[in-house]
Amino acid sequence: MKKRTRAREVALQFLYQLDLRGDDLLDEAKTFIRGEERDAETARFALRLVQGTFEHKEAIDKAIQAVAQNWNISRMAVVDRNVLRLATYELLHCDDIPPKVAINEAIELGKRYSTQNSGAFINGILDKIKSRFADGREPEDARSGSGA
């Protein structure tokens, strides 16, 4: 398995726990990741994904909600919701990751850890996010008082 694929897998596992157990768990991210992954480069990337996704969670959730027709983010399956958050972070904030790679990796995570239909669901949402927001724009209501 490629290092970045493995890092996404570990990051998803932690984001899942964070979603269920609460934000106080964030302090345990380094310990969890080191316990799951011995390769330093992979662990660093996983931690980057966890911290970035957490840091931008409000805007990420708004971007997902803006394109998820007839779906409330709080009612999505926990795995799907966190795969979408992780990949949306990559799409909107990681210039070193091609959008196609972020989307394909997310689809594979969804297929591996969620339901049979998750891959198509995740693909549809992320494709819309890529089209609407990946040029650096965020949903208007996600901007913090900038008015721009």
C-alpha positions as CSV (number, residue, x, y, z in Angstrom):
1,M,0.0,0.0,0.0
2,K,1.3,3.5,-0.9
3,K,2.4,5.7,2.0
4,R,-0.2,8.4,1.4
5,T,-3.0,5.9,0.9
6,R,-2.0,4.4,4.3
7,A,-1.9,7.8,5.8
8,R,-5.4,8.6,4.6
9,E,-6.6,5.3,6.1
10,V,-5.0,6.1,9.5
11,A,-6.4,9.7,9.4
12,L,-9.9,8.4,8.6
13,Q,-9.7,6.1,11.6
14,F,-8.8,9.0,13.9
15,L,-11.4,11.4,12.4
16,Y,-14.0,8.7,12.9
17,Q,-13.1,8.5,16.6
18,L,-13.0,12.3,16.9
19,D,-16.5,12.6,15.3
20,L,-17.9,10.1,17.8
21,R,-16.0,10.9,21.0
22,G,-15.7,14.7,20.6
23,D,-13.1,17.4,19.9
24,D,-11.2,16.8,23.2
25,L,-9.8,13.7,21.6
26,L,-7.7,15.8,19.2
27,D,-4.9,16.0,21.8
28,E,-4.4,12.2,21.3
29,A,-3.9,12.4,17.5
30,K,-0.1,12.1,17.6
31,T,-0.2,9.2,20.0
32,F,-2.8,7.4,18.0
33,I,-1.1,7.9,14.7
34,R,2.3,6.8,16.0
35,G,0.7,3.7,17.4
36,E,-0.9,2.8,14.1
37,E,1.9,3.8,11.7
38,R,5.7,3.3,12.2
39,D,6.8,5.0,9.0
40,A,7.6,8.7,9.9
41,E,6.6,10.2,6.6
42,T,3.3,8.4,6.5
43,A,2.6,9.4,10.1
44,R,3.4,13.1,9.4
45,F,1.0,13.1,6.4
46,A,-1.7,11.4,8.5
47,L,-1.3,14.0,11.2
48,R,-1.4,16.8,8.6
49,L,-4.7,15.5,7.3
50,V,-6.2,15.1,10.8
51,Q,-5.1,18.6,11.9
52,G,-6.1,20.3,8.7
53,T,-9.5,18.6,8.5
54,F,-10.2,19.5,12.1
55,E,-8.9,23.1,11.7
56,H,-11.2,23.7,8.7
57,K,-14.1,21.5,9.8
58,E,-16.7,24.2,9.9
59,A,-16.0,25.5,6.4
60,I,-15.6,21.9,5.1
61,D,-19.0,20.9,6.5
62,K,-20.6,24.0,4.9
63,A,-19.0,23.1,1.5
64,I,-20.3,19.5,1.8
65,Q,-23.7,20.7,2.9
66,A,-23.9,23.2,0.0
67,V,-23.7,20.5,-2.6
68,A,-25.3,17.5,-0.8
69,Q,-28.8,17.8,-2.1
70,N,-31.4,16.2,0.2
71,W,-28.7,15.1,2.6
72,N,-28.0,16.7,6.0
73,I,-24.4,16.1,6.9
74,S,-25.3,15.1,10.4
75,R,-27.5,12.3,9.0
76,M,-24.8,10.8,6.8
77,A,-23.0,7.6,7.8
78,V,-20.1,8.5,10.1
79,V,-17.5,6.9,7.8
80,D,-18.9,8.6,4.7
81,R,-19.1,12.0,6.5
82,N,-15.4,11.7,7.5
83,V,-14.2,10.5,4.2
84,L,-15.9,13.5,2.6
85,R,-14.4,15.8,5.2
86,L,-10.9,14.4,4.6
87,A,-11.1,14.6,0.9
88,T,-12.7,18.1,0.9
89,Y,-9.8,19.3,3.1
90,E,-7.5,17.9,0.4
91,L,-9.4,19.5,-2.4
92,L,-9.7,22.9,-0.8
93,H,-6.4,23.2,1.1
94,C,-3.7,20.9,-0.3
95,D,-2.3,22.3,-3.5
96,D,0.3,19.5,-3.6
97,I,-2.5,16.9,-4.1
98,P,-4.2,16.7,-7.5
99,P,-8.0,16.8,-7.2
100,K,-8.4,13.6,-9.1
101,V,-6.1,11.8,-6.6
102,A,-8.0,13.1,-3.6
103,I,-11.3,12.0,-5.1
104,N,-10.1,8.6,-6.2
105,E,-8.5,7.9,-2.8
106,A,-11.8,9.0,-1.0
107,I,-13.8,6.7,-3.2
108,E,-11.6,3.8,-2.4
109,L,-11.8,4.6,1.4
110,G,-15.6,4.7,1.1
111,K,-15.7,1.3,-0.7
112,R,-13.3,-0.3,1.8
113,Y,-14.8,1.0,5.1
114,S,-18.4,1.9,4.4
115,T,-21.2,0.5,2.2
116,Q,-21.4,-0.8,-1.3
117,N,-23.0,2.5,-2.4
118,S,-20.6,4.8,-0.6
119,G,-18.1,5.1,-3.5
120,A,-20.7,6.5,-5.9
121,F,-22.1,8.8,-3.1
122,I,-18.7,10.1,-2.2
123,N,-17.8,10.6,-5.9
124,G,-20.9,12.6,-6.6
125,I,-20.4,15.0,-3.6
126,L,-16.7,15.5,-4.2
127,D,-17.1,16.1,-7.9
128,K,-19.5,18.9,-7.1
129,I,-17.2,20.4,-4.4
130,K,-14.3,20.3,-6.9
131,S,-16.4,22.1,-9.5
132,R,-17.8,24.7,-7.2
133,F,-15.1,25.4,-4.6
134,A,-11.7,23.9,-5.6
135,D,-10.5,27.2,-7.1
136,G,-10.1,28.5,-3.6
137,R,-13.6,29.9,-3.1
138,E,-15.5,28.7,-0.1
139,P,-19.2,28.8,0.6
140,E,-20.1,32.4,1.3
141,D,-21.5,31.7,4.7
142,A,-18.3,29.8,5.6
143,R,-16.2,33.0,5.4
144,S,-15.5,34.6,8.6
145,G,-16.7,38.2,8.3
146,S,-14.8,38.9,5.1
147,G,-17.8,39.9,3.1
148,A,-15.8,39.1,-0.1
